[in-house]
Amino acid sequence: MRTYEYTNTLDAEHYARALRADISDGLTRTPKSTAPTWFYDARGSELFEEITQLREYPVWRAELGLLQRHAQDIALRTGARSLIELGSGSSTKSKLIIEALGPSGLHYVPVDVSADALHQASSQLVQDYPGIRLHALRADFTASLVLPTLPEDGPRLIAFLGSTLGNFQRPARGTFLRGLRDSIRPEDFLLIGADLVKTEEEMTAAYDDAQGVTAEFDKHLLHVLNRELDADFAPDAFDHVSVWNGTECHIEMRLRSRVEQRVKIRALGLDVPFGRGEEWITERSAKFTADGLQAEMADAGLCTTQLWADPHAGFAMILANAC
């Protein structure tokens, strides 16, 4: 029996409509480029969990370590009795914040586009923390950010972990940060995780591991499109590559066509040509300097109150509020 509230703000066709629009636009432009959203069906999420444990990918472990060391400090600095987590997924790391804030009577609002992820995480959390007041919210915060109204006054902590901010390119990132600024009150706090610039070798290896898990993850997109859009992609006809784009300061995951080919995407009525060696950008992941990210946040009206960094793993967390 469900012991938490659940609100769905997305209609039944949201996923299909967004997928069709992105693929139709992205595979008819030059260069071809699509959003990383479509990796994350059940199998894609499993593969990503594997990626987080890889030696070459220290981001997940670095952020977890920072939260283990500083969650109590976050709780003391914010005094929050409400925690809203954007892109909550499995809510694994948020447990450290929940425990630091004190779960009894705490309002926790996980926000995610995946109903399955929300129900699975929420069911476990209400078992682990019987006194928590949990309201799962299915929403696409990347399209329209509306923070929920909670019955309790006092500071709210809005967490955006996992360096997901890096999936926004700079113009969209500024828009998103300004939206956050407009949604929070003077007493609220924002906690953001950010992957920092490292050596090119380290960054490209993190997205092209020796075991080939990231390559399988990248090519999994083709299976998703074959299933959802009645396409006929042949995964073996593409190679996975990762490239550091120093001009834009981001890593690009790309699928490179091994041959000249045409792919039918029947649900969209598309016949998409790929030249031999042509590359399709499937993900862009921005990397930051601590000073650069704080400057971007300040431009959006968000002022840093504390920064914690793991210099060995090249990861930072920023606690901020409205300037």
ChimeraX attribute file (.defattr): number of C-alpha atoms within 10 A of each C-alpha:
attribute: neighborCount
match mode: 1-to-1
recipient: residues
	/A:1	4
	/A:2	9
	/A:3	13
	/A:4	15
	/A:5	12
	/A:6	18
	/A:7	12
	/A:8	14
	/A:9	12
	/A:10	14
	/A:11	8
	/A:12	9
	/A:13	9
	/A:14	12
	/A:15	15
	/A:16	11
	/A:17	10
	/A:18	13
	/A:19	19
	/A:20	16
	/A:21	11
	/A:22	15
	/A:23	19
	/A:24	17
	/A:25	13
	/A:26	18
	/A:27	19
	/A:28	14
	/A:29	10
	/A:30	9
	/A:31	12
	/A:32	18
	/A:33	21
	/A:34	20
	/A:35	16
	/A:36	16
	/A:37	16
	/A:38	19
	/A:39	23
	/A:40	17
	/A:41	15
	/A:42	10
	/A:43	13
	/A:44	20
	/A:45	15
	/A:46	12
	/A:47	19
	/A:48	16
	/A:49	12
	/A:50	13
	/A:51	23
	/A:52	15
	/A:53	13
	/A:54	18
	/A:55	12
	/A:56	18
	/A:57	20
	/A:58	19
	/A:59	24
	/A:60	20
	/A:61	17
	/A:62	23
	/A:63	26
	/A:64	17
	/A:65	14
	/A:66	17
	/A:67	21
	/A:68	14
	/A:69	13
	/A:70	17
	/A:71	20
	/A:72	15
	/A:73	15
	/A:74	20
	/A:75	18
	/A:76	12
	/A:77	13
	/A:78	20
	/A:79	17
	/A:80	22
	/A:81	21
	/A:82	26
	/A:83	23
	/A:84	23
	/A:85	23
	/A:86	23
	/A:87	23
	/A:88	25
	/A:89	21
	/A:90	19
	/A:91	19
	/A:92	12
	/A:93	18
	/A:94	22
	/A:95	17
	/A:96	18
	/A:97	22
	/A:98	22
	/A:99	15
	/A:100	18
	/A:101	23
	/A:102	16
	/A:103	22
	/A:104	14
	/A:105	15
	/A:106	20
	/A:107	22
	/A:108	24
	/A:109	24
	/A:110	27
	/A:111	27
	/A:112	22
	/A:113	23
	/A:114	18
	/A:115	18
	/A:116	15
	/A:117	19
	/A:118	23
	/A:119	18
	/A:120	13
	/A:121	17
	/A:122	25
	/A:123	15
	/A:124	12
	/A:125	21
	/A:126	17
	/A:127	11
	/A:128	12
	/A:129	18
	/A:130	13
	/A:131	14
	/A:132	19
	/A:133	18
	/A:134	24
	/A:135	21
	/A:136	23
	/A:137	27
	/A:138	22
	/A:139	23
	/A:140	19
	/A:141	16
	/A:142	15
	/A:143	8
	/A:144	10
	/A:145	15
	/A:146	13
	/A:147	16
	/A:148	12
	/A:149	7
	/A:150	13
	/A:151	8
	/A:152	11
	/A:153	10
	/A:154	14
	/A:155	18
	/A:156	24
	/A:157	26
	/A:158	24
	/A:159	21
	/A:160	19
	/A:161	21
	/A:162	22
	/A:163	22
	/A:164	16
	/A:165	20
	/A:166	20
	/A:167	19
	/A:168	17
	/A:169	15
	/A:170	15
	/A:171	8
	/A:172	12
	/A:173	18
	/A:174	16
	/A:175	14
	/A:176	20
	/A:177	19
	/A:178	18
	/A:179	17
	/A:180	21
	/A:181	21
	/A:182	15
	/A:183	14
	/A:184	18
	/A:185	14
	/A:186	11
	/A:187	14
	/A:188	20
	/A:189	27
	/A:190	25
	/A:191	19
	/A:192	19
	/A:193	25
	/A:194	26
	/A:195	28
	/A:196	23
	/A:197	17
	/A:198	17
	/A:199	9
	/A:200	14
	/A:201	10
	/A:202	15
	/A:203	21
	/A:204	20
	/A:205	16
	/A:206	21
	/A:207	24
	/A:208	23
	/A:209	17
	/A:210	13
	/A:211	11
	/A:212	13
	/A:213	17
	/A:214	24
	/A:215	20
	/A:216	17
	/A:217	21
	/A:218	26
	/A:219	23
	/A:220	20
	/A:221	22
	/A:222	20
	/A:223	19
	/A:224	19
	/A:225	20
	/A:226	18
	/A:227	11
	/A:228	14
	/A:229	19
	/A:230	16
	/A:231	21
	/A:232	16
	/A:233	20
	/A:234	13
	/A:235	17
	/A:236	9
	/A:237	14
	/A:238	21
	/A:239	17
	/A:240	22
	/A:241	19
	/A:242	22
	/A:243	19
	/A:244	20
	/A:245	14
	/A:246	10
	/A:247	6
	/A:248	12
	/A:249	17
	/A:250	21
	/A:251	23
	/A:252	20
	/A:253	25
	/A:254	24
	/A:255	27
	/A:256	19
	/A:257	20
	/A:258	16
	/A:259	13
	/A:260	12
	/A:261	14
	/A:262	14
	/A:263	14
	/A:264	17
	/A:265	20
	/A:266	13
	/A:267	13
	/A:268	14
	/A:269	12
	/A:270	15
	/A:271	14
	/A:272	13
	/A:273	14
	/A:274	19
	/A:275	13
	/A:276	14
	/A:277	14
	/A:278	17
	/A:279	22
	/A:280	23
	/A:281	21
	/A:282	22
	/A:283	21
	/A:284	25
	/A:285	22
	/A:286	24
	/A:287	26
	/A:288	21
	/A:289	17
	/A:290	20
	/A:291	9
	/A:292	12
	/A:293	16
	/A:294	18
	/A:295	15
	/A:296	17
	/A:297	23
	/A:298	18
	/A:299	14
	/A:300	21
	/A:301	17
	/A:302	23
	/A:303	21
	/A:304	19
	/A:305	14
	/A:306	13
	/A:307	15
	/A:308	17
	/A:309	19
	/A:310	15
	/A:311	11
	/A:312	9
	/A:313	18
	/A:314	21
	/A:315	28
	/A:316	23
	/A:317	25
	/A:318	21
	/A:319	22
	/A:320	24
	/A:321	25
	/A:322	22
	/A:323	14
